């Protein structure tokens, strides 16, 4: 998924990734550079569908399913997907540190892989306003898709758009997700900092959205803790909606955890009824080899709300890999250990990294950006998610 100081955080993070600004503690004696994908001149659709096809094949999806997915993704990207990828982004996207407007992820729910892609639509005009307009237009084009419901989206869209959207900040993003035997599901992402990054203003906007969505009671169980969370430096970063008419449809609020320590993440995640602090701590220790704090870009926590529940039902921890693992090979092995602990076969993931990486995974970093960890029912396996970023520009975003 997925993200301010004398120098903007996005720029510092990007510069760390390319080896310009060191993190506070190096975890490898020879820091790795981004693995850069040779995509110059290739269209966005060609590049993304190629990565999508590679991932789907290693997940064991049938050829007919893969072709259906490729067609749906191509349609979703629309006309901007036909534009060639240049040597630098015409309008940098906040999706990735180098400004590339898409990331791919795989969710392992109940041991079944779900393939997903998150993207920011690029407008005909290479400006933040053009991207915001393109995102809104794409949402409306989804209205006729089977299973898509925009009623909740239309209740809150006006809260998150801006007359003057800022450069290299989120506009309106979308994701599509699919697993065998199910229809494609869409989600829309909003930026609560669209008009102001002031914590009080962001909290007010988020609270208004949750009231409109009929989730005021559930949100109040989190709202009461927001002064303490803000004092800790935690920020409301994103809001997201499942675009479907179902009692299981979620509203998700994402928090950036600036303290980077497990206790900071767990304090937010524990507001969800389904969060298991003991298992989350075990996953943290496994992934970070016992570190008290993570390095690099800040981790995040997402709280998921559903109608009828008095508090958020689920918490997803988004744990960073770059800056903590020495290379993508190291990151893949750390993820494999955690997958085995949760009863998952890591071989498809390991093979996928070798197939996706533009060079040997031991010589690069940045492809595996995040690992998501979420507990559900007691005794049930955790949901894991792996997030992939495709660095194509080999330079930090200048903002």
C-alpha positions as CSV (number, residue, x, y, z in Angstrom):
1,X,0.0,0.0,0.0
2,X,1.7,3.1,0.5
3,X,4.1,7.8,3.0
4,X,7.1,16.7,6.8
5,X,11.0,18.8,8.5
6,X,13.4,20.9,6.7
7,X,13.6,18.4,3.9
8,X,10.3,16.6,2.9
9,X,10.1,13.1,4.2
10,X,9.4,11.6,0.8
11,X,12.6,13.0,-0.6
12,X,14.7,11.9,2.4
13,X,13.3,8.4,2.2
14,X,14.0,8.3,-1.5
15,X,17.5,9.5,-1.1
16,X,18.2,6.9,1.6
17,X,17.0,4.3,-0.8
18,X,19.5,5.3,-3.5
19,X,22.3,5.6,-0.9
20,X,22.6,9.4,-0.7
21,X,21.4,9.8,2.9
22,X,22.3,7.0,5.3
23,X,19.8,5.8,7.8
24,X,20.7,6.1,11.5
25,X,22.0,2.5,11.7
26,X,23.2,0.5,8.7
27,X,22.2,-3.1,8.7
28,X,24.5,-4.2,5.9
29,X,28.3,-3.5,5.5
30,X,27.7,-2.8,1.8
31,X,24.4,-0.9,1.4
32,X,22.4,-2.0,-1.7
33,X,21.0,0.3,-4.3
34,X,17.6,0.2,-5.7
35,X,17.1,-2.5,-8.4
36,X,16.2,-0.4,-11.4
37,X,13.8,-1.8,-14.0
38,X,14.7,-1.1,-17.7
39,X,11.3,0.4,-18.6
40,X,12.3,3.5,-20.5
41,X,10.1,3.8,-23.6
42,X,7.8,1.0,-22.6
43,X,4.2,2.0,-21.9
44,X,2.8,1.9,-18.4
45,X,0.3,-0.8,-19.4
46,X,3.0,-3.0,-21.1
47,X,5.3,-2.8,-18.0
48,X,2.6,-3.3,-15.4
49,X,0.9,-6.1,-17.2
50,X,4.2,-7.9,-17.7
51,X,4.9,-7.8,-13.9
52,X,1.3,-8.8,-13.2
53,X,1.6,-11.8,-15.6
54,X,4.9,-12.9,-14.0
55,X,3.4,-12.8,-10.5
56,X,0.2,-14.6,-11.5
57,X,2.1,-17.4,-13.2
58,X,4.1,-18.0,-10.0
59,X,1.0,-18.0,-8.0
60,X,-0.4,-20.9,-10.1
61,X,-3.2,-19.0,-11.7
62,X,-4.6,-20.6,-14.9
63,X,-3.8,-19.1,-18.3
64,X,-7.4,-18.1,-18.9
65,X,-7.6,-16.4,-15.5
66,X,-4.3,-14.5,-16.2
67,X,-5.6,-13.2,-19.5
68,X,-8.8,-12.1,-18.0
69,X,-6.9,-10.3,-15.3
70,X,-4.6,-8.6,-17.8
71,X,-7.5,-7.4,-19.8
72,X,-9.2,-6.0,-16.7
73,X,-6.0,-4.2,-15.6
74,X,-5.4,-2.8,-19.1
75,X,-9.0,-1.3,-19.1
76,X,-8.5,0.1,-15.6
77,X,-5.3,1.9,-16.5
78,X,-7.1,3.5,-19.5
79,X,-5.6,5.9,-22.0
80,X,-2.8,7.1,-19.7
81,X,-1.5,3.5,-19.6
82,X,-0.5,3.8,-23.2
83,X,1.9,6.6,-22.5
84,X,5.6,5.6,-22.6
85,X,7.6,5.6,-19.4
86,X,10.2,8.4,-19.5
87,X,13.5,8.9,-17.7
88,X,11.7,10.8,-14.9
89,X,8.1,11.2,-13.9
90,X,6.2,14.0,-15.6
91,X,4.1,14.4,-12.4
92,X,5.6,12.4,-9.5
93,X,3.3,10.1,-7.7
94,X,3.3,9.6,-3.9
95,X,2.7,5.9,-4.5
96,X,6.5,5.3,-4.8
97,X,9.6,7.1,-3.6
98,X,10.8,7.6,-7.2
99,X,7.4,8.9,-8.4
100,X,6.2,5.7,-10.2
101,X,2.4,5.6,-10.0
102,X,1.8,1.9,-9.1
103,X,2.7,-0.9,-6.8
104,X,1.7,-4.6,-6.7
105,X,0.9,-6.7,-3.7
106,X,-0.1,-10.2,-2.8
107,X,-2.3,-11.0,0.1
108,X,-2.3,-14.5,1.6
109,X,-5.7,-14.9,3.2
110,X,-6.6,-18.3,4.6
111,X,-3.6,-19.6,2.7
112,X,-5.0,-18.4,-0.7
113,X,-3.1,-15.9,-2.7
114,X,-4.9,-12.7,-3.8
115,X,-3.1,-10.5,-6.5
116,X,-3.6,-6.8,-6.2
117,X,-2.4,-3.6,-7.8
118,X,-2.6,0.0,-6.4
119,X,-2.3,2.9,-8.8
120,X,-2.8,6.6,-9.2
121,X,-4.4,7.5,-12.5
122,X,-2.3,10.0,-14.5
123,X,-4.4,12.7,-16.2
124,X,-4.1,14.2,-19.7
125,X,-2.5,17.2,-18.0
126,X,0.7,16.3,-16.1
127,X,-0.3,18.2,-12.9
128,X,-1.6,17.1,-9.5
129,X,-5.0,18.6,-10.5
130,X,-5.0,16.4,-13.7
131,X,-4.3,13.3,-11.6
132,X,-7.0,14.1,-9.2
133,X,-9.5,14.7,-12.0
134,X,-8.4,11.4,-13.6
135,X,-8.9,9.6,-10.3
136,X,-12.4,10.9,-9.9
137,X,-13.3,10.1,-13.5
138,X,-12.1,6.5,-13.1
139,X,-14.3,6.1,-10.1
140,X,-17.3,7.1,-12.1
141,X,-16.4,4.7,-14.9
142,X,-16.5,1.9,-12.3
143,X,-20.2,2.5,-11.6
144,X,-21.4,0.0,-14.2
145,X,-19.0,-2.8,-13.1
146,X,-20.6,-5.8,-11.6
147,X,-20.4,-5.8,-7.8
148,X,-19.2,-2.1,-7.6
149,X,-21.2,0.3,-5.4
150,X,-20.3,4.0,-5.3
151,X,-22.9,5.2,-2.8
152,X,-20.5,5.5,0.1
153,X,-17.8,7.0,-2.1
154,X,-20.1,9.8,-3.2
155,X,-21.0,10.6,0.4
156,X,-17.4,11.6,1.2
157,X,-15.6,12.4,-2.0
158,X,-16.0,16.2,-1.5
159,X,-14.1,16.0,1.8
160,X,-10.9,14.7,0.2
161,X,-10.5,16.7,-3.1
162,X,-8.8,20.0,-3.4
163,X,-9.0,23.0,-5.7
164,X,-5.2,23.1,-5.6
165,X,-3.8,19.6,-4.9
166,X,-0.2,19.6,-3.9
167,X,2.7,18.1,-5.9
168,X,3.8,14.7,-4.8
169,X,0.9,14.1,-2.4
170,X,-1.9,11.6,-2.8
171,X,-4.9,12.5,-4.9
172,X,-7.5,9.8,-5.4
173,X,-6.0,6.3,-5.9
174,X,-7.5,2.9,-6.7
175,X,-6.7,-0.7,-6.2
176,X,-8.1,-3.9,-7.8
177,X,-7.8,-7.3,-6.2
178,X,-8.5,-10.8,-7.4
179,X,-8.2,-14.4,-6.3
180,X,-9.4,-17.5,-8.1
181,X,-13.1,-18.1,-8.0
182,X,-14.0,-14.6,-7.0
183,X,-14.9,-11.3,-8.8
184,X,-12.5,-8.5,-9.0
185,X,-12.9,-6.1,-6.0
186,X,-12.1,-2.4,-6.2
187,X,-11.1,0.1,-3.5
188,X,-10.7,3.9,-3.5
189,X,-8.1,5.7,-1.4
190,X,-8.4,9.3,-0.1
191,X,-5.9,11.8,1.3
192,X,-7.2,13.3,4.6
193,X,-4.3,15.9,4.2
194,X,-5.6,17.1,0.9
195,X,-6.3,20.7,2.2
196,X,-4.0,20.8,5.3
197,X,-1.5,18.6,7.1
198,X,-2.5,20.2,10.5
199,X,-3.4,17.2,12.7
200,X,-6.5,18.9,14.1
201,X,-7.8,19.7,10.6
202,X,-7.0,16.1,9.4
203,X,-8.8,14.7,12.4
204,X,-11.8,16.9,11.9
205,X,-12.1,15.8,8.2
206,X,-11.7,12.1,9.0
207,X,-14.3,12.4,11.8
208,X,-16.8,14.1,9.4
209,X,-16.2,11.3,6.9
210,X,-16.8,8.5,9.4
211,X,-20.0,10.3,10.6
212,X,-21.3,10.5,7.0
213,X,-20.6,6.8,6.6
214,X,-22.5,5.8,9.6
215,X,-19.4,4.8,11.6
216,X,-19.3,7.6,14.1
217,X,-19.8,5.3,17.1
218,X,-17.0,2.9,16.0
219,X,-14.7,5.8,15.1
220,X,-15.3,7.4,18.6
221,X,-13.5,4.4,20.2
222,X,-10.4,5.6,18.2
223,X,-11.1,9.3,18.3
224,X,-10.9,9.4,22.1
225,X,-7.2,8.3,21.9
226,X,-6.2,10.7,19.0
227,X,-4.7,13.4,21.3
228,X,-2.3,10.9,22.7
229,X,-1.6,9.4,19.3
230,X,-0.9,12.9,17.9
231,X,1.4,13.7,20.8
232,X,3.3,10.5,19.9
233,X,3.7,11.9,16.4
234,X,1.4,9.5,14.7
235,X,-0.4,10.8,11.6
236,X,-3.6,9.9,9.8
237,X,-2.2,9.3,6.3
238,X,-4.9,7.7,4.2
239,X,-8.6,6.6,4.2
240,X,-9.9,3.9,1.9
241,X,-13.3,2.4,1.0
242,X,-14.3,-1.0,-0.4
243,X,-16.4,-0.1,-3.4
244,X,-19.0,-2.8,-2.9
245,X,-22.5,-3.2,-1.3
246,X,-21.8,-5.7,1.4
247,X,-22.0,-5.8,5.2
248,X,-18.4,-6.9,5.1
249,X,-17.4,-3.8,3.2
250,X,-14.7,-1.9,5.1
251,X,-13.6,1.7,5.7
252,X,-9.9,1.7,6.4
253,X,-7.9,4.4,8.2
254,X,-4.1,4.3,7.8
255,X,-1.8,5.8,10.5
256,X,1.9,6.6,9.9
257,X,3.9,5.5,13.0
258,X,6.7,8.0,13.4
259,X,8.2,6.3,16.5
260,X,9.0,3.2,14.5
261,X,8.9,1.0,17.6
262,X,6.7,-2.1,18.1
263,X,5.1,-0.5,21.2
264,X,4.0,2.5,19.1
265,X,2.4,0.2,16.4
266,X,0.8,-2.0,19.0
267,X,-0.8,0.9,20.8
268,X,-2.7,1.8,17.7
269,X,-3.4,-1.8,16.5
270,X,-4.7,-2.8,19.9
271,X,-7.7,-0.5,19.3
272,X,-9.0,-3.3,17.0
273,X,-11.0,-6.2,18.4
274,X,-9.2,-8.8,16.3
275,X,-5.6,-7.7,17.0
276,X,-3.4,-10.2,18.9
277,X,-0.5,-8.3,20.4
278,X,1.5,-11.5,21.3
279,X,1.4,-12.8,17.8
280,X,2.2,-9.4,16.3
281,X,5.2,-9.1,18.6
282,X,6.4,-12.6,17.5
283,X,6.1,-11.5,13.8
284,X,8.0,-8.3,14.5
285,X,10.9,-10.1,16.2
286,X,11.1,-12.7,13.4
287,X,11.1,-10.1,10.7
288,X,13.5,-7.6,12.3
289,X,15.8,-10.1,14.1
290,X,15.0,-8.7,17.5
291,X,15.4,-5.0,16.7
292,X,13.4,-2.6,19.0
293,X,12.8,-0.1,16.2
294,X,12.6,-0.4,12.5
295,X,14.8,1.7,10.2
296,X,14.1,3.7,7.1
297,X,10.6,5.0,6.1
298,X,8.1,4.8,8.9
299,X,5.8,1.7,9.3
300,X,2.1,2.1,9.3
301,X,-1.0,0.6,10.9
302,X,-4.4,0.3,9.3
303,X,-7.6,0.0,11.3
304,X,-10.6,-1.6,9.4
305,X,-14.1,-0.5,10.3
306,X,-17.4,-2.3,9.4
307,X,-21.0,-1.2,10.0
308,X,-22.5,-2.5,13.3
309,X,-19.2,-3.0,15.1
310,X,-18.5,-0.8,18.2
311,X,-14.8,-0.6,17.4
312,X,-12.5,-1.4,14.5
313,X,-12.5,-5.1,13.8
314,X,-9.0,-5.6,12.3
315,X,-5.6,-4.0,12.4
316,X,-3.0,-4.4,9.7
317,X,0.7,-3.8,10.5
318,X,2.7,-2.6,7.6
319,X,6.4,-3.3,8.3
320,X,9.2,-1.9,6.1
321,X,11.9,-4.0,4.6
322,X,14.3,-1.5,2.9
323,X,16.7,-0.2,5.5
324,X,16.2,-3.2,7.7
325,X,17.1,-6.1,5.4
326,X,20.5,-6.0,3.7
327,X,19.1,-6.9,0.2
328,X,16.0,-8.2,-1.5
329,X,17.5,-11.7,-1.1
330,X,17.7,-11.1,2.7
331,X,14.2,-9.6,2.7
332,X,12.8,-12.6,0.9
333,X,14.4,-15.0,3.4
334,X,13.0,-13.1,6.3
335,X,9.5,-13.2,4.8
336,X,9.9,-16.9,4.2
337,X,10.6,-17.6,7.8
338,X,7.5,-15.7,8.9
339,X,5.4,-17.4,6.2
340,X,6.5,-20.8,7.5
341,X,5.6,-19.8,11.1
342,X,2.1,-19.0,9.8
343,X,1.7,-22.3,8.0
344,X,2.3,-20.9,4.5
345,X,4.6,-22.3,1.8
346,X,7.1,-19.6,1.0
347,X,8.4,-21.2,-2.2
348,X,6.1,-19.3,-4.6
349,X,7.2,-16.0,-3.0
350,X,10.9,-16.9,-3.3
351,X,10.5,-17.9,-6.9
352,X,8.5,-14.8,-7.7
353,X,11.2,-12.5,-6.3
354,X,13.8,-14.2,-8.5
355,X,11.5,-13.8,-11.5
356,X,10.5,-10.2,-10.9
357,X,13.8,-8.7,-9.8
358,X,15.7,-6.9,-12.6
359,X,19.0,-8.2,-11.2
360,X,20.1,-10.8,-8.7
361,X,18.2,-10.1,-5.4
362,X,21.4,-10.2,-3.4
363,X,22.7,-7.2,-5.2
364,X,19.7,-4.8,-4.9
365,X,17.0,-3.6,-2.5
366,X,13.6,-1.9,-2.7
367,X,11.5,-4.4,-4.6
368,X,10.0,-5.8,-1.4
369,X,8.8,-2.7,0.3
370,X,6.4,-3.8,2.9
371,X,5.1,-6.9,4.7
372,X,1.6,-6.6,6.1
373,X,0.6,-8.7,9.1
374,X,-3.0,-9.0,10.4
375,X,-4.5,-11.4,13.0
376,X,-8.2,-12.3,12.7
377,X,-9.9,-15.0,14.8
378,X,-8.0,-16.8,17.6
379,X,-6.2,-19.8,16.3
380,X,-6.7,-18.9,12.7
381,X,-3.6,-18.2,10.5
382,X,-2.6,-14.6,10.2
383,X,-3.2,-12.7,6.9
384,X,0.1,-11.8,5.4
385,X,0.7,-9.4,2.5
386,X,3.8,-8.6,0.5
387,X,4.1,-5.3,-1.3
388,X,6.3,-4.7,-4.4
389,X,7.6,-1.4,-5.7
390,X,9.0,-1.1,-9.2
391,X,11.8,1.5,-9.3
392,X,12.1,2.7,-12.9
393,X,13.6,6.2,-12.5
394,X,16.7,5.5,-10.4
395,X,16.5,8.9,-8.7
396,X,14.6,10.5,-5.8
397,X,11.6,12.7,-6.4
398,X,12.6,16.3,-6.3
399,X,10.0,18.4,-4.4
